């Protein structure tokens, strides 16, 4: 669809984001059913509750969306998912992390407190709800509550105590269009905006910019990853030695030649050692265990303790780099038969390497990728489980009892001069989007 609308290939990283544009929905008689609505815009995908199932299915690496997102979105979402993963791994001996260290957070990660259009699991758990985000492709954010009352210059909002000065609010106005405002100040229970707007009582108010949360997450130390280290301070014949052992078994040793003298304060000296040895600063380490193995209560100046700690941790970094090993596996080519012998353009075969791969696995007919053989004005540009007719409550398969009068097809999406016809394949439960000059055949709905 991106190619057809502007010759920008989404398969090559240049998506024109047609799904976030506003469209008019026109029926087969030319009647406009819905005007200026984001009919292809759906809520954001959230499969965080499916992480255990995805891991059990064999997935070893997860990717989240990050394109055009800010630092708050990235930190908040990765932190939320990292905690979910750690909780799963902590109670499961079958799996372990592929990386070192653990992350420490100075904020409570909540996905709805950064950019989101509301969430859906798409159809992982069957088709159970409407998933469109038609009002706006912009961030909806976190639900706060209903608008309870309007006073001279502000609003009384349910759960107002969750709000802060500078927050951005989101709501759907009386025209059914997404709208928003920014909080100037909160006086008692009255939310006073920078610019007052009329809002209908009972309107749901969301916060799509959390000023306090954003400032906290944007801090450099809001999420820090550290590798656990055990330190052992012991004596040698001519001085002292500090040994470091990290969580992966890497070791380093730093020695110090010094005259031994007994400490004057027997009670405090070991605590002093541990206090200074635990200061790891900007290193990638955190000390979670310290042992002091002395035959007597030896004294050691704080400057020397710090010197030993700095040296042993610098060595440990070098040791980790030198001993780093990455398993590499040579891919053995196979000739297992591919499930189908004919591939259409949706398989996106655009180069000789892909063509050779499929042929090796028994595919006999391979159509070129869409970009290489696009027939302007007559092509199918999208196939999706997401269905506009279902969102309208007009699905004969799932909503027959409540669908009311059928819509007259073909349904057409219009955005400026661009028009797209919709075809509904009810057996596989799919919607196809075609360019305006395409000739479509329609089957009777089941």
Rosetta blueprint (number, residue, H / E / L):
1 X L
2 X H
3 X H
4 X H
5 X H
6 X H
7 X L
8 X L
9 X L
10 X H
11 X H
12 X H
13 X L
14 X L
15 X L
16 X L
17 X L
18 X H
19 X H
20 X H
21 X L
22 X L
23 X E
24 X E
25 X E
26 X E
27 X L
28 X L
29 X L
30 X L
31 X L
32 X E
33 X E
34 X E
35 X E
36 X E
37 X E
38 X L
39 X L
40 X L
41 X L
42 X E
43 X L
44 X E
45 X E
46 X L
47 X L
48 X H
49 X H
50 X H
51 X H
52 X H
53 X H
54 X H
55 X H
56 X H
57 X L
58 X L
59 X L
60 X L
61 X L
62 X L
63 X L
64 X L
65 X L
66 X L
67 X L
68 X L
69 X L
70 X L
71 X H
72 X H
73 X H
74 X H
75 X H
76 X H
77 X H
78 X H
79 X H
80 X H
81 X H
82 X H
83 X H
84 X H
85 X H
86 X H
87 X H
88 X H
89 X H
90 X H
91 X L
92 X L
93 X L
94 X L
95 X L
96 X L
97 X L
98 X L
99 X L
100 X L
101 X L
102 X E
103 X E
104 X E
105 X E
106 X L
107 X L
108 X L
109 X L
110 X L
111 X H
112 X H
113 X H
114 X L
115 X L
116 X L
117 X L
118 X L
119 X E
120 X E
121 X L
122 X L
123 X L
124 X L
125 X L
126 X L
127 X L
128 X L
129 X L
130 X L
131 X L
132 X E
133 X L
134 X L
135 X L
136 X L
137 X L
138 X L
139 X L
140 X L
141 X L
142 X E
143 X E
144 X E
145 X E
146 X E
147 X E
148 X E
149 X E
150 X E
151 X E
152 X L
153 X L
154 X E
155 X E
156 X E
157 X E
158 X L
159 X L
160 X H
161 X H
162 X H
163 X L
164 X L
165 X L
166 X L
167 X L
168 X E
169 X E
170 X E
171 X E
172 X E
173 X L
174 X L
175 X L
176 X L
177 X L
178 X E
179 X E
180 X E
181 X E
182 X E
183 X E
184 X E
185 X E
186 X E
187 X E
188 X L
189 X L
190 X E
191 X E
192 X E
193 X E
194 X L
195 X L
196 X L
197 X L
198 X L
199 X L
200 X L
201 X L
202 X L
203 X L
204 X E
205 X E
206 X E
207 X E
208 X E
209 X E
210 X L
211 X H
212 X H
213 X H
214 X H
215 X H
216 X H
217 X H
218 X H
219 X L
220 X L
221 X L
222 X L
223 X E
224 X E
225 X E
226 X E
227 X E
228 X E
229 X E
230 X E
231 X E
232 X E
233 X E
234 X E
235 X E
236 X E
237 X L
238 X L
239 X E
240 X E
241 X E
242 X E
243 X E
244 X E
245 X E
246 X E
247 X L
248 X L
249 X L
250 X L
251 X E
252 X E
253 X E
254 X E
255 X E
256 X E
257 X E
258 X L
259 X L
260 X L
261 X L
262 X E
263 X L
264 X L
265 X L
266 X L
267 X L
268 X L
269 X H
270 X H
271 X H
272 X H
273 X H
274 X H
275 X H
276 X H
277 X H
278 X L
279 X L
280 X L
281 X L
282 X L
283 X L
284 X L
285 X E
286 X E
287 X E
288 X E
289 X E
290 X E
291 X E
292 X E
293 X E
294 X L
295 X L
296 X L
297 X L
298 X E
299 X L
300 X L
301 X L
302 X H
303 X H
304 X H
305 X H
306 X H
307 X H
308 X H
309 X H
310 X H
311 X H
312 X H
313 X H
314 X H
315 X H
316 X H
317 X H
318 X H
319 X H
320 X H
321 X H
322 X H
323 X H
324 X L
325 X L
326 X L
327 X L
328 X L
329 X L
330 X L
331 X L
332 X L
333 X L
334 X L
335 X L
336 X L
337 X L
338 X L
339 X L
340 X L
341 X L
342 X E
343 X E
344 X L
345 X H
346 X H
347 X H
348 X L
349 X L
350 X L
351 X L
352 X H
353 X H
354 X H
355 X H
356 X H
357 X H
358 X H
359 X H
360 X H
361 X L
362 X L
363 X L
364 X L
365 X E
366 X E
367 X L
368 X L
369 X L
370 X H
371 X H
372 X H
373 X H
374 X L
375 X L
376 X L
377 X L
378 X L
379 X L
380 X E
381 X E
382 X E
383 X E
384 X E
385 X L
386 X L
387 X L
388 X H
389 X H
390 X H
391 X H
392 X L
393 X L
394 X L
395 X L
396 X L
397 X L
398 X L
399 X L
400 X L
401 X L
402 X L
403 X L
404 X L
405 X L
406 X L
407 X L
408 X L
409 X L
410 X L
411 X E
412 X E
413 X E
414 X E
415 X E
416 X L
417 X L
418 X E
419 X E
420 X E
421 X E
422 X E
423 X E
424 X E
425 X E
426 X L
427 X L
428 X L
429 X L
430 X E
431 X E
432 X E
433 X E
434 X E
435 X E
436 X L
437 X L
438 X L
439 X L
440 X L
441 X L
442 X L
443 X L
444 X L
445 X L
446 X L
